[in-house]
Amino acid sequence: MDTLHQFLFGIYPYIALSVFLLGSLIRFEREQYSWKSESSQLLHRGSLRLGSMLFHIGVLGLFFGHAVGLLTPVAVWDALGVSHSFKQVFAMTAGGVMGTLCLLGLLMLLSRRLGNARLAANTTWRDTLVLGWLLVTVLAGLSTIFVSAQHLDGHEMVLLMSWAQHIVTLRGDAASFITDASPVFKLHLFLGMSLFVIFPFTRLVHVWSGFAAVGYLGRAWQLVRPRR
């Protein structure tokens, strides 16, 4: 295992998470007025509704699918009687569906933003960066399906799960599990981790507000009475 591999998959994940958490806290403290999704609907509606809906459904499905699939211990799946082969096929299918939805939404949003003069003039380099980075990350993720289809025994999937679980439990041997993983998987992992690095500096910070809004579900009803 060379030094670069150890850095990218054994040390870089912690750098990315540190930037993600500390950067978000600092931005919220210092730049609260920039803490928003910066909606461009008033400038040009176009395919915003459909593109946004497809993107958000896809990206939420991918996020929670990755979280459950990678962080659930292998022993739990074994206890439930879920074979490694079945889990891999299920992950490929679900990831393919959600990834395709996310990809279609991203393409529509990119086409809308860059194809309209008013939107293009109000698009910052950070907007272009985050949309482009998401696009490349999703394409790399969809590419892993074709690699996974060549061996359905679930072995490489288990190694990726072991890597993720060793990272979150702060064990230093995480990188060793994916030394021989396909370059496509390594590229997808690097791109995905780097999303956490750029997160605090873009409009992606509004995701935090989305999680915080869950509390509104427990609030009392607002009474609105008509004026007589």
Sequence and secondary structure as in RCSB ss.txt:
>XXXX:A:sequence
MDTLHQFLFGIYPYIALSVFLLGSLIRFEREQYSWKSESSQLLHRGSLRLGSMLFHIGVLGLFFGHAVGLLTPVA
VWDALGVSHSFKQVFAMTAGGVMGTLCLLGLLMLLSRRLGNARLAANTTWRDTLVLGWLLVTVLAGLSTIFVSAQ
HLDGHEMVLLMSWAQHIVTLRGDAASFITDASPVFKLHLFLGMSLFVIFPFTRLVHVWSGFAAVGYLGRAWQLVR
PRR
>XXXX:A:secstr
  HHHHIIIIIHHHHHHHHHHHHHHHHHHH GGG S    TTT  TTHHHHHHHHHHHHHHHHHHHHHHHHS HH
HHHHTT  HHHHHHHHHHHHHHHHHHHHHHHHHHHHHHHHSHHHHHT  HHHHHHHHHHHHHHHHHHHHHHHHTT
  SSHHHHHHHHHHHHHHTT TTGGGGGTTS HHHHHHHHHHHHHHHHGGGSGGGHHHHHHHGGGGGGS      
   
